[in-house]
C-alpha cells in the first residue's frame, strides 16, 4: 500500500466518522517520527536532546 493511499484512507476515516479532533494528534506524531528519522545519524542529536 502506498503512503498516499494510506493518507487518503486516513482522511476518509476522519471525514466519515467526524473525528477531526484526531488530526492534530496525527500531525504531531508524523512530525515527531520525521524528526526521529532525520536525527538518528546526524550531528544535531545533542541539540534535539536538550529540547526534551
N, CA, C and O atoms as a DFTB+ gen file, in Angstrom:
208 C
 N C O
     1  1       0.839      -1.176       0.000
     2  2       0.000       0.000       0.000
     3  2       0.885       1.241       0.000
     4  3       1.839       1.323       0.774
     5  1       0.585       2.176      -0.835
     6  2       1.411       3.366      -0.926
     7  2       1.101       4.336       0.207
     8  3       0.050       4.255       0.843
     9  1       2.030       5.249       0.447
    10  2       1.845       6.232       1.514
    11  2       0.689       7.164       1.207
    12  3      -0.053       7.559       2.107
    13  1       0.533       7.518      -0.067
    14  2      -0.564       8.393      -0.466
    15  2      -1.904       7.701      -0.223
    16  3      -2.855       8.329       0.240
    17  1      -1.978       6.417      -0.533
    18  2      -3.198       5.652      -0.298
    19  2      -3.547       5.569       1.182
    20  3      -4.716       5.641       1.559
    21  1      -2.528       5.417       2.015
    22  2      -2.734       5.370       3.450
    23  2      -3.256       6.704       3.968
    24  3      -4.176       6.742       4.784
    25  1      -2.669       7.791       3.495
    26  2      -3.120       9.117       3.912
    27  2      -4.550       9.395       3.444
    28  3      -5.341       9.998       4.170
    29  1      -4.874       8.953       2.230
    30  2      -6.231       9.148       1.718
    31  2      -7.234       8.348       2.543
    32  3      -8.317       8.840       2.860
    33  1      -6.874       7.121       2.888
    34  2      -7.757       6.293       3.701
    35  2      -7.946       6.896       5.090
    36  3      -9.054       6.887       5.627
    37  1      -6.874       7.415       5.667
    38  2      -6.965       8.071       6.968
    39  2      -7.861       9.302       6.905
    40  3      -8.688       9.517       7.791
    41  1      -7.702      10.105       5.866
    42  2      -8.527      11.297       5.698
    43  2      -9.998      10.913       5.523
    44  3     -10.878      11.556       6.097
    45  1     -10.267       9.874       4.737
    46  2     -11.647       9.413       4.558
    47  2     -12.253       8.944       5.884
    48  3     -13.427       9.195       6.155
    49  1     -11.454       8.268       6.702
    50  2     -11.928       7.837       8.017
    51  2     -12.283       9.037       8.883
    52  3     -13.344       9.070       9.506
    53  1     -11.384      10.027       8.919
    54  2     -11.639      11.213       9.733
    55  2     -12.878      11.958       9.248
    56  3     -13.671      12.452      10.050
    57  1     -13.036      12.034       7.933
    58  2     -14.166      12.760       7.356
    59  2     -15.479      12.017       7.586
    60  3     -16.492      12.640       7.906
    61  1     -15.473      10.715       7.428
    62  2     -16.689       9.916       7.572
    63  2     -17.145       9.853       9.029
    64  3     -18.330      10.009       9.323
    65  1     -16.212       9.628       9.921
    66  2     -16.549       9.442      11.338
    67  2     -16.618      10.759      12.118
    68  3     -16.909      10.755      13.314
    69  1     -16.351      11.887      11.447
    70  2     -16.349      13.207      12.092
    71  2     -15.367      13.254      13.260
    72  3     -15.683      13.769      14.332
    73  1     -14.199      12.721      13.040
    74  2     -13.174      12.681      14.077
    75  2     -12.045      13.671      13.747
    76  3     -10.870      13.304      13.759
    77  1     -12.403      14.897      13.462
    78  2     -11.395      15.881      13.092
    79  2     -10.491      16.263      14.260
    80  3      -9.412      16.816      14.045
    81  1     -10.905      15.983      15.471
    82  2     -10.066      16.276      16.624
    83  2      -8.829      15.384      16.664
    84  3      -7.867      15.692      17.368
    85  1      -8.847      14.276      15.913
    86  2      -7.673      13.400      15.845
    87  2      -6.578      13.950      14.928
    88  3      -5.418      13.552      15.041
    89  1      -6.936      14.851      14.033
    90  2      -5.971      15.366      13.053
    91  2      -4.737      16.006      13.699
    92  3      -3.623      15.684      13.285
    93  1      -4.875      16.896      14.694
    94  2      -3.663      17.470      15.305
    95  2      -2.764      16.420      15.956
    96  3      -1.539      16.529      15.897
    97  1      -3.364      15.410      16.573
    98  2      -2.575      14.351      17.207
    99  2      -1.782      13.584      16.156
   100  3      -0.600      13.299      16.349
   101  1      -2.424      13.254      15.057
   102  2      -1.764      12.519      13.988
   103  2      -0.653      13.358      13.364
   104  3       0.416      12.836      13.046
   105  1      -0.897      14.639      13.189
   106  2       0.123      15.529      12.616
   107  2       1.343      15.605      13.530
   108  3       2.475      15.577      13.048
   109  1       1.128      15.699      14.834
   110  2       2.246      15.734      15.788
   111  2       3.039      14.428      15.724
   112  3       4.269      14.454      15.739
   113  1       2.349      13.288      15.652
   114  2       3.042      12.003      15.535
   115  2       3.874      11.931      14.260
   116  3       4.993      11.419      14.280
   117  1       3.344      12.431      13.168
   118  2       4.077      12.422      11.901
   119  2       5.316      13.300      11.989
   120  3       6.392      12.903      11.541
   121  1       5.175      14.485      12.560
   122  2       6.318      15.402      12.701
   123  2       7.390      14.789      13.593
   124  3       8.578      14.854      13.276
   125  1       6.975      14.195      14.708
   126  2       7.953      13.572      15.604
   127  2       8.647      12.379      14.965
   128  3       9.843      12.177      15.176
   129  1       7.922      11.590      14.191
   130  2       8.561      10.453      13.535
   131  2       9.554      10.908      12.469
   132  3      10.616      10.305      12.316
   133  1       9.221      11.954      11.740
   134  2      10.169      12.502      10.759
   135  2      11.402      13.044      11.470
   136  3      12.525      12.857      11.000
   137  1      11.200      13.712      12.597
   138  2      12.323      14.237      13.373
   139  2      13.221      13.118      13.870
   140  3      14.445      13.236      13.815
   141  1      12.631      12.037      14.353
   142  2      13.428      10.906      14.843
   143  2      14.217      10.265      13.712
   144  3      15.386       9.923      13.892
   145  1      13.606      10.101      12.568
   146  2      14.304       9.507      11.416
   147  2      15.446      10.410      10.957
   148  3      16.530       9.925      10.632
   149  1      15.207      11.713      10.928
   150  2      16.222      12.660      10.473
   151  2      17.407      12.723      11.434
   152  3      18.551      12.851      10.998
   153  1      17.145      12.634      12.715
   154  2      18.165      12.873      13.729
   155  2      18.964      11.620      14.081
   156  3      19.983      11.721      14.764
   157  1      18.533      10.460      13.638
   158  2      19.192       9.216      14.028
   159  2      20.695       9.233      13.782
   160  3      21.463       8.735      14.605
   161  1      21.109       9.784      12.693
   162  2      22.544       9.732      12.391
   163  2      23.058      11.098      11.949
   164  3      23.624      11.242      10.865
   165  1      22.855      12.078      12.789
   166  2      23.371      13.397      12.429
   167  2      24.011      14.062      13.640
   168  3      23.949      13.550      14.758
   169  1      24.618      15.197      13.397
   170  2      25.285      15.939      14.459
   171  2      24.306      16.809      15.243
   172  3      24.716      17.528      16.154
   173  1      23.044      16.754      14.908
   174  2      22.033      17.586      15.557
   175  2      21.520      16.938      16.848
   176  3      20.780      17.574      17.599
   177  1      21.896      15.704      17.112
   178  2      21.377      14.947      18.246
   179  2      21.522      15.698      19.573
   180  3      20.548      15.755      20.323
   181  1      22.675      16.273      19.904
   182  2      22.769      16.971      21.201
   183  2      21.788      18.142      21.324
   184  3      21.315      18.440      22.421
   185  1      21.486      18.794      20.226
   186  2      20.567      19.930      20.280
   187  2      19.126      19.473      20.446
   188  3      18.356      20.101      21.173
   189  1      18.755      18.391      19.781
   190  2      17.418      17.858      19.909
   191  2      17.225      17.259      21.305
   192  3      16.138      17.348      21.876
   193  1      18.267      16.657      21.845
   194  2      18.185      16.061      23.178
   195  2      17.872      17.124      24.216
   196  3      17.144      16.859      25.172
   197  1      18.407      18.312      24.042
   198  2      18.181      19.381      25.014
   199  2      16.729      19.884      24.982
   200  3      16.277      20.498      25.948
   201  1      15.998      19.636      23.896
   202  2      14.592      20.047      23.822
   203  2      13.717      19.208      24.735
   204  3      12.719      19.694      25.266
   205  1      14.088      17.956      24.916
   206  2      13.256      17.063      25.708
   207  2      13.873      16.863      27.062
   208  3      13.322      16.137      27.890
